[in-house]
Amino acid sequence: ELANLRLNEASRPSAVVDIALDQECMGQELRARYYRVKQRVTLATGKAEEASGRRNAFGSALNAYIDGDNRTDVTRMLNGLPSDSRTAASTGNFMRRKLERLQYSIDKGHGLIPEEQSAPDFYRAALDNLIKRSRSEADKLLRAEEQKVTGPVTDREKQLGGAQDTMAALQESFLGETTPEFDNAAAIAALRASESLEMLGKAQDWLSWIGEGNDAPAIARADKRGDAILEKADDQSNSLEARDEYYDAAIRYYRFAKLDTKLAGAEQSRNAIQAALLAEREQREQRMEAKADQLEREAVEFRKSMEMSAEEKDAFESEADALEAELGF
């Protein structure tokens, strides 16, 4: 830490004079000396980070190696880069800043010291590879999302459907009527939408750091999913409960994609069925309460019917006494 502090002070000679002095003005000899000291300090910093075991140790170490132009360790770390979009974004943006700093030296006429001559090509190639890796990771997620949404029913979804069927059967047995709130297709669609959006979000994380508009594949996929599920929500042959679930999923897709016009339309359509849906739920709840009251009354009557009269109790006790006497108790 102290070495980093001294290095930072050495890079700002203007701190001791009342003028703005660029560190590049130190001259080639001092710049080369500064470069070598920085390389050693950042190497030690990176090794200490790797050994720390902290949660963000990998990214911090890699950035330290990039900062000090320790290319051997930069290559080693990039080859072992974990499948983590945040680390990729941090590393990619740090390499961009490194390239900007190198380009600044060239543009201002200071030039690069001999040790840095090949640095721009190295970091451009590393950045290009990282971009390619990020796009590959996003592509894998998009393929998995396609399989999730369009693939056959999974065991987990079958369990959900089975649970729904059990609940529906119990309620139908209780009320003696069908239960529109238990719609397996809508429930599975809602589950798939949640998992789909999670995958699309991860794909977007891999793509968005590359540059504005690079997350377009994830956005387009969400738009497509929202449109498909909105058709089911608008289908009046589906129950109100199912339509409400479909609208919710479509709204989540449009909100993710920031499609404000479609989002507003879906929200308006969903709001339009809420009064009828609420009335349907309240009526069903009232029927449930009435049925529960009926069953309670029947239970009370049954308990009363099982109670003995005084004469029946006396007769029962007499029979018990006689049986006990006969058995010798």
C-alpha positions in Angstrom: 0.0 0.0 0.0 2.8 2.4 0.8 4.6 1.5 -2.4 1.4 2.3 -4.3 1.1 5.6 -2.5 4.7 6.6 -3.3 4.2 5.5 -6.9 1.1 7.7 -7.2 3.0 10.7 -5.8 5.8 10.1 -8.3 3.3 10.1 -11.1 2.1 13.6 -10.2 5.1 16.0 -10.3 2.7 18.9 -10.7 1.8 18.4 -7.0 5.0 20.2 -5.9 4.6 23.2 -8.3 1.8 25.5 -9.1 1.4 24.4 -12.7 -0.4 21.6 -14.6 2.4 19.2 -15.6 1.6 16.0 -17.4 3.5 13.0 -16.1 4.5 12.3 -19.7 6.8 15.3 -19.4 9.2 13.5 -17.1 11.2 12.4 -20.1 11.9 8.9 -21.5 14.5 7.9 -18.8 12.2 8.8 -15.8 9.2 7.3 -17.6 11.0 4.0 -18.2 12.1 4.0 -14.5 8.5 4.7 -13.4 7.2 2.0 -15.7 9.5 -0.6 -14.2 8.7 0.4 -10.6 5.0 0.3 -11.4 5.3 -3.1 -13.0 6.9 -4.5 -9.8 4.4 -2.8 -7.4 1.3 -3.9 -9.4 2.7 -7.4 -9.7 3.0 -7.6 -5.9 -0.4 -6.1 -5.5 -1.9 -8.6 -7.9 -0.3 -11.6 -6.2 -1.5 -10.4 -2.8 -5.0 -10.1 -4.2 -5.0 -13.6 -5.6 -3.8 -15.0 -2.3 -6.4 -13.0 -0.3 -9.3 -15.3 -1.3 -11.6 -12.3 -1.2 -14.8 -12.4 -3.3 -13.6 -10.0 -5.9 -9.9 -11.0 -5.7 -9.8 -12.4 -9.2 -11.0 -9.1 -10.9 -8.9 -6.9 -8.6 -5.7 -8.9 -9.3 -6.4 -8.9 -13.1 -6.9 -5.2 -13.1 -3.7 -4.7 -11.1 -1.7 -6.7 -13.7 -3.3 -4.7 -16.6 -2.5 -1.5 -14.8 1.2 -2.4 -14.5 1.4 -4.0 -17.9 2.3 -7.4 -16.5 1.2 -9.2 -19.7 2.3 -12.7 -18.7 -0.1 -12.6 -15.7 -2.8 -10.8 -17.7 -2.7 -13.7 -20.2 -2.8 -16.3 -17.5 -5.7 -14.7 -15.7 -7.7 -14.1 -19.0 -7.2 -17.8 -19.9 -8.8 -18.7 -16.5 -11.5 -16.0 -16.6 -14.6 -17.4 -14.7 -18.0 -17.4 -16.3 -19.0 -14.2 -14.7 -20.3 -11.3 -16.7 -19.4 -8.7 -14.0 -15.7 -9.7 -14.0 -15.8 -9.6 -17.8 -17.3 -6.2 -17.9 -14.9 -4.8 -15.3 -11.9 -6.3 -17.1 -13.0 -5.2 -20.5 -13.6 -1.6 -19.4 -10.3 -1.5 -17.6 -8.5 -2.7 -20.7 -10.3 0.1 -22.6 -9.0 2.7 -20.2 -5.5 1.2 -20.6 -5.7 1.5 -24.4 -7.0 5.1 -24.0 -4.0 6.0 -21.8 -1.6 4.5 -24.3 -3.3 6.3 -27.2 -3.2 9.6 -25.2 0.6 9.3 -25.0 0.7 8.8 -28.8 -1.8 11.5 -29.6 0.0 14.1 -27.4 3.3 13.4 -29.1 5.1 11.9 -26.1 5.2 8.5 -27.7 5.6 5.2 -25.9 8.7 3.9 -24.2 10.3 0.8 -25.8 8.7 -1.6 -23.3 5.2 -0.3 -24.2 5.5 -0.4 -28.0 3.7 -3.6 -28.4 1.1 -2.9 -25.6 -1.6 -1.4 -27.8 -1.8 -4.5 -30.1 -1.7 -6.8 -27.0 -4.6 -5.2 -25.2 -6.7 -4.7 -28.4 -6.3 -8.4 -29.1 -7.2 -9.3 -25.5 -10.2 -7.0 -25.6 -11.4 -8.5 -28.9 -11.1 -12.0 -27.4 -13.0 -11.0 -24.3 -15.8 -9.5 -26.5 -15.9 -12.7 -28.4 -16.1 -14.7 -25.2 -18.9 -12.5 -23.9 -20.9 -12.9 -27.1 -20.4 -16.7 -26.9 -21.7 -16.8 -23.3 -24.7 -14.7 -24.3 -25.4 -17.0 -27.3 -25.4 -20.0 -25.0 -27.9 -18.4 -22.7 -30.2 -17.5 -25.6 -30.1 -21.0 -26.9 -30.9 -22.3 -23.4 -33.7 -19.8 -23.1 -35.2 -21.0 -26.4 -35.2 -24.6 -25.2 -36.8 -23.6 -21.9 -39.7 -21.8 -23.5 -40.3 -24.1 -26.5 -39.1 -27.4 -25.1 -41.2 -30.3 -23.7 -42.7 -30.2 -20.3 -40.1 -30.8 -17.6 -40.4 -32.9 -14.5 -40.6 -29.8 -12.4 -43.4 -28.5 -14.6 -45.2 -31.8 -14.3 -45.0 -31.6 -10.5 -46.5 -28.1 -10.7 -49.3 -29.4 -12.9 -49.9 -32.3 -10.6 -50.1 -30.0 -7.6 -52.5 -27.8 -9.5 -54.7 -30.8 -10.5 -54.8 -31.9 -6.8 -55.8 -28.5 -5.6 -58.4 -28.3 -8.4 -59.9 -31.7 -7.5 -60.1 -30.8 -3.8 -61.8 -27.5 -4.5 -64.2 -29.1 -7.1 -65.0 -31.8 -4.6 -65.6 -29.2 -1.9 -67.7 -26.8 -4.0 -69.1 -29.2 -6.6 -68.0 -27.0 -9.5 -65.0 -26.4 -11.8 -62.2 -24.1 -10.7 -60.9 -21.7 -13.4 -58.1 -20.4 -11.2 -56.2 -23.7 -11.6 -55.0 -23.5 -15.2 -51.9 -25.6 -15.8 -51.0 -24.0 -19.1 -51.0 -20.5 -17.6 -49.1 -21.6 -14.5 -46.4 -23.3 -16.6 -46.2 -20.3 -18.9 -45.7 -18.0 -15.9 -43.0 -20.3 -14.5 -41.2 -20.4 -17.9 -41.5 -16.6 -18.3 -39.7 -16.2 -15.0 -36.9 -18.6 -15.9 -36.7 -17.1 -19.4 -36.3 -13.5 -18.1 -33.6 -14.6 -15.7 -31.6 -16.1 -18.7 -32.3 -13.0 -20.8 -31.0 -10.8 -18.0 -27.8 -12.8 -17.8 -27.4 -12.6 -21.5 -27.9 -8.9 -21.4 -25.2 -8.5 -18.7 -22.7 -10.3 -21.0 -23.6 -8.1 -23.9 -24.3 -4.6 -22.6 -20.7 -3.8 -21.5 -19.5 -4.3 -25.1 -21.2 -1.1 -26.1 -24.6 0.6 -26.6 -27.0 -1.6 -28.6 -25.1 -4.8 -28.3 -27.8 -6.3 -26.0 -30.2 -6.1 -28.9 -30.5 -10.0 -29.2 -31.8 -10.2 -25.6 -34.1 -7.3 -26.1 -35.5 -8.7 -29.4 -36.1 -12.1 -27.7 -38.0 -10.5 -24.8 -40.1 -8.5 -27.3 -40.9 -11.7 -29.2 -41.9 -13.6 -26.0 -44.0 -10.7 -24.8 -46.0 -10.6 -28.1 -46.6 -14.4 -28.0 -47.9 -14.5 -24.5 -50.0 -11.4 -25.0 -52.0 -13.2 -27.6 -53.0 -15.8 -24.9 -53.8 -13.0 -22.5 -56.1 -11.4 -25.0 -57.8 -14.7 -25.8 -61.2 -14.4 -24.2 -61.7 -18.2 -24.3 -59.2 -18.5 -21.5 -60.4 -18.0 -17.9 -59.9 -14.6 -16.3 -57.4 -16.1 -13.8 -55.3 -17.5 -16.7 -55.5 -14.3 -18.7 -54.3 -12.3 -15.6 -51.3 -14.6 -15.4 -50.5 -14.2 -19.1 -50.8 -10.4 -18.9 -48.4 -10.4 -15.9 -45.8 -12.4 -17.9 -46.2 -10.2 -21.0 -45.8 -7.1 -18.8 -42.6 -8.4 -17.3 -41.1 -9.1 -20.8 -42.0 -5.6 -22.0 -40.7 -3.9 -18.9 -37.4 -5.8 -19.3 -37.1 -4.7 -22.9 -38.1 -1.1 -22.1 -40.9 -1.2 -24.7 -42.9 1.5 -23.1 -45.8 1.6 -25.7 -46.4 -2.2 -25.5 -46.0 -2.1 -21.8 -48.6 0.5 -21.4 -51.0 -1.4 -23.7 -50.6 -4.7 -21.8 -51.1 -2.9 -18.4 -54.2 -1.2 -19.7 -55.6 -4.5 -21.0 -54.8 -6.2 -17.7 -56.5 -3.5 -15.7 -59.6 -3.8 -17.9 -60.3 -7.3 -16.6 -59.6 -6.7 -12.9 -63.1 -5.7 -11.9 -64.6 -8.9 -13.4 -61.7 -11.0 -12.0 -62.2 -9.5 -8.5 -66.0 -10.1 -8.7 -65.3 -13.8 -9.7 -62.9 -14.3 -6.9 -65.3 -12.7 -4.3 -68.2 -14.9 -5.5 -66.0 -18.0 -5.3 -64.9 -17.0 -1.8 -68.5 -16.5 -0.7 -69.4 -19.9 -2.0 -66.4 -21.4 -0.1 -67.5 -19.7 3.1 -71.1 -20.8 2.6 -70.0 -24.4 2.0 -67.8 -24.3 5.1 -70.7 -23.0 7.2 -72.9 -25.8 5.8 -70.3 -28.4 6.7 -70.0 -27.0 10.2 -73.7 -27.2 10.7 -73.8 -30.8 9.4 -70.9 -31.7 11.7 -72.8 -30.2 14.8 -76.0 -32.2 13.8 -73.9 -35.3 13.4 -72.3 -34.9 16.8 -75.8 -34.4 18.3 -77.1 -37.5 16.6 -74.4 -39.5 18.2 -75.1 -38.3 21.7 -77.0 -40.9 24.0 -80.2 -40.1 25.8 -80.3 -40.6 29.7 -82.2 -43.9 29.2 -79.6 -45.1 26.6 -76.8 -44.2 28.9 -78.4 -46.2 31.8 -79.0 -49.2 29.6 -75.4 -49.1 28.3 -74.0 -48.9 31.9 -76.2 -51.8 33.0 -75.0 -53.9 30.1 -71.4 -53.0 30.9 -71.8 -54.0 34.5 -73.3 -57.3 33.6 -70.5 -58.0 31.1 -67.9 -57.2 33.7 -69.6 -59.4 36.3 -69.7 -62.2 33.8 -66.0 -61.8 33.0 -65.1 -61.6 36.7 -63.9 -58.0 36.8 
